[in-house]
């Protein structure tokens, strides 16, 4: 059952990636603007333009360009960036770790804030505390992540300047890293001075991304907990003398968390997508920031590569979440 489910999702993933490749390839080519014209000085001749168009394969039909690019992608060659004159895959993998670290830190924050809030709301259900939590969750959810970013920059970067609001790491620091996963590598190397500096730069964009997701987690998990807390086995735990907090943590949480797990997986993909604007706000050197630069410069190969990598991340995360849900849900595991 699980193997069949995995194969179906894998086939769906491949079809989805092909559809994304077709859509992004066609859309960015029919959009106005000529990347070659942006590369050349004002006095360039038609011959110069024609030579560069031939160099990047833009003199061919869209269908020919697509299959040339797709055959390269299958071989691991995403082409050469028009604006940066570097290999697209290398550029993407150079920036991707920064975005993944930011998204993972934001996810951990969202789960911690949302989970704690949900447990408190379930324990204090029917009281003013729960009403206050609902109001706070609604407020956090109604404000988009980029607006949270602007508020945080104003509060803790301008009015009370306690955090860094630009970049990924302080430029004066000596970085001994061999990978682009700076935060994880600094922990492994026990370079906690670098870890602290990285977290200071990462904290505000991570909070901006985490707050809307934390509100969603809090609302769904609290509702699930309230439903589970009325079941017979939970009532029996109360009769045995467990406190309400013990009942929630030891008995109710493990069953109530299953629907939330699926939601967190799906929302994590949206969180990664949200890094595009948030990274730009904080000048964070991630893949989202590079995506905006690529769009501004009409860098077609780089845009295609970034979108395809984002799409691959999305489908992989959804596949992992689906498999985890099937493993944790006994009805699907033994079905």
Secondary structure, 3 states (H helix, E strand, C coil): CHHHHHHHHHHHHHHHHHHHHHHHHHHHHHCCCCHHHHHCCCCCCHHHHHHHHHHCCCCCCHHHHHHHHHHHHHCCCCCECCCCCCEHHHHHHHHHHHHHHHHHHHHHHHHHHHHHHHHHHHHCCCCHHHHHHHHHHHHHHHCCHHHHHHHHHHHHHHHCCCCCCCCCCCCCCCCCCCCCCHHHHHHHCCCHHHHHHHHHHHHHHHHHHHHHHHHHHHHHHHHHHHHHCCCHHHHHHHHCCCCHHHHHHHHHHHHHHHHHHHHHHHHHHHHHHHHHHHHHHCCCCCHHHHHHHHHHCCCHHHHHHHHHHHHHHHHHHHHHHHHHHHHHCHHHHCC
